[in-house]
Structure formats: structure tokens, C-alpha cells
Amino acid sequence: IEDERFLEHSGVDPIGILRAAVVNLKSMRIAQGGSTLTQQLVKNYFLYPKKSIIRKVNEMIIAYRIEKTHTKGQILEAYLNEIYLGQRGASSVSGVAEASKLYFAKNVDQLTLGESALLAGLIKNPSKYNPARNPENAKERRNFVLSRMYESGLMTKEKYQAALSEQIVTPKTKVRFQTAPFFVDFVKRQLADFYPQE
């Protein structure tokens, strides 16, 4: 849902940039971004968050180079393991595996189609679409993601209707507050840099 042309572009999507520019001009504000998943991955891993033309150009160059040296599967895996998907107390939730446990108390391979669509929809705004705090927003966003998947031919009508009818069930858990959440996040990033995922 974040990059519908992911399999077709080479790190930068001129069509996505043009579409975002048109939407932004019509609304007279930055309403939509034109970044690909690869560009978002580059921004989060290698570049500073401050918006600037120089950062955007660097982001495009690095994204193009990553697409030349890595498969789409490797890029998507890195993105899904890194993307911000909400908060657990004072600690950030990064990646779909951690988000799956937080929001559904399940491993990723146990998620239903509806739950997977909900996680994909969370990327846009994890706070607004948090299923535990905002179940109606989460359901609306999940249904939008499912409709885009159905329109793209990624599922049958039966699977689409079954996923739409799924109840959103989140575990009732108590939030544990860590005494040093920023340090814990720092250590998690360091571990990811120094050791393979296995």
C-alpha cells in the first residue's frame, strides 16, 4: 500500500513523484509523498530525518544503488524489519514481527489476511490506526488496504469478503515501562548492526 509500483521501479518512481506533485499542488500543501519503499529504507537507515533537497537527492542516488545490488525481496525484508509501527510504552515498535506480537499476540506467520492488511495500513500513521486505541480507524484503514489488494487482483472475492468480515481482536496486555527506553532502543539498533538476524 505504501509503494504499489515497488516491483516495477528501480528505486525511484518518477510516476509516483509526478502523482504526489499533482496531489500536493491541488491541495496547496504536502499531502502525499513520492518516496518508494527503497527510498524510505535509505532515509531511515542512512540519512538524517530533516527534509531538504540535498537529502532527497542523496536518498534517490542511494536507493538506485541499493536496487542494483540487492533483490526486491531483500529490500522488502529489510523494510519490513525496520519500519516504525507504533509505541510500546516509551519504546518504539520496529518491524512487522514486533508489531504482530504487540497488536495480535501472534507470530507473523500466524497472521490472517485481515491482520496483515491492518499492519500494512499502520505504516501511514501508527498512532491514528492503532487497533487497540482506535479500532474504528484501524478497521477503516484495513478495509481500504484490502480493497486496493482486491482491485489489484491479489486475492479472490471470497478471500476479500472473508478478510473484511474479520473481527479485530487485540490482546489485553499491561504496558511495561522500561527504566531506560532510549538506551534499550539504542542497544537494539546496535545489535541489528553487529549481528545477523539469525
N, C-alpha and C positions, 0 to 999 in steps of 0.2 A: 504493500500500500504506500510505502514511502518512496518507491522508485519502480514504477510499473514497467519501465523500459530497461531494467537492470541487465537483462541478458543480451540486449541489442547494442548498447553503447560501449565505448572504450574508456570509461572512467569519467568522462564529461559528456553531458547530454545537451547538445545545442537546442533540440526541440523542447526539452524541459525548461531550459533557461529562457527561451522565447515565450513559452506559455506563461511562466512565472512573471516575466516582464509585462506581458499584456494584462494579466490579472492585477498586478501592482499599479500599473498606470490607470486602469479603470477605477480602482479603489483609492488612488492617490495616497497609498501607504504601502509598506512592505507586508502584504497579506499572504504571500506564498514564496517559498524558496525554490531555487532551481538546482539545488545540490543533489548529486547522486549518492547512493549508499557508500560508494568508494570515497567520495569527497567528504562525507560525514565522518567516515572512519579515519581519514587522514587528519581532519580537523581535530578530532578527539584524541588521537594518538600522538601527533607530531607538532601541531601548531597551537598557538595561543588563541584563546576564545574571542579576543577583541576583534570586532568586524573592521576590515579595511580592504581596500582594493588590492594592496600588496599581498595580504594574507590569502585573499580569494584566488589570485593568480598562482601563488605558490601551491595552494590546495589543488588547483586544476593540474598543474605540472606533476606534482607527486602522485595524484590519483591516476593520471595517464601512465606513469611509470609503473605503478603497482599493478595496473591492469595488464601490462606487458610481461610482468614477472610472476604473476600468481593467477590461479584459475578463479573463475567466478565462484566456485564452491568454497575455496579457501577465503576469499574476500567476504562472502556472506557469513561463513562460520565466524570469522574474526569480528565482524559487525555484530552478529547476534550474541557473541560472548562479551561484548564490550558496552553495548548500548545502555544508556541510563533508562531505567524503567520504574523509578519511584524511590521512596524512602522507607526504611525500617527504623523507626525511631530517629536517631540523629545520623545513621549510616545510610549511604546511598545504595540502591539495589542496581547492580550492573549485570546485564546479560539475562537471557531468557531462562536459563536454568535456575538462577536465584529468584527471578520473578515468578516462575512456575511454583516454586516451593512457598513463596510468600503469599501469593494470591489464591492458590488452589491446593496447597499442601501435597503436591504431586511432582514426580519427575517429569521432564519434558516429554519423554516417550509415552507417558500415560495420559497426556492431554487429549481432550476431544477436539474436534474441528472448531467448535464454537469457542472453546477456551484458547486455542491457538490464535484464532482471529482476534479475540479480545486482547491478547498480548501484543499482536502486531499493531492493533489500534492504539494501544497505550503509548507507543513511541511519540506520537504527535504531542501529547500533553499528559504525562503520567499522573499528575495531581487531579486534573479535571476528569479523567477517565478511570480513576482508581475504583475498582469494583466493590471494595469494602466500604468506601466513604461516599461514592457517587454511583450507586448501582444503575440508576436510570440513564445517566450519561454514558456509562460503560456499555450498557445494552444497546443504546442508540449507535455508538461508535462501532461496536462489534457487528451489528447488523449492516452498517454501511460497508465495512470491510468484507463481510460475507457477500453482499450484493455485488461488489466490484469483482470478487473472485468468481461468482456465478456468471456475471456478464462476460468475463474473460474466458469462460469455458473451462475453468479449473475444477469444477465439480458438477455432478448431476443435479437435476431439480430435486430429487428425493433427498440427497445429502444436504442440499441448501436448505430445504424446508425443515429437515431434522435439526440442523445446526441452529436455525432461527428459533426453534421451539425449546432449545436447551435452557434450563434454569441456570442462572449464575449463582454458584454456591462458593462462598469464600469461608475459609476456616475461622473459627473464633479463637484467636490467639492473643495473648497478652504481649505487648511490646516490651522487649527487654532493652533497657537503656544501657549503653556501654559507657564506661567511665572515660574512655579516650577515643571517641568515634573518628576523629580526623586522623589519629595515629593508626587506627585499625585500617582505614581506607588507604593510607599511605603504604602500610605493610602489604595489603592485598595487591596493590599496583606493583610493588617491588617483587613479590612472589611471581606474579604473572610475567614480569620482565626476565627474571633469572631462571625460572624452571618451566619445562614444558607442561602442558595441561595434564598429561598422564601422571 
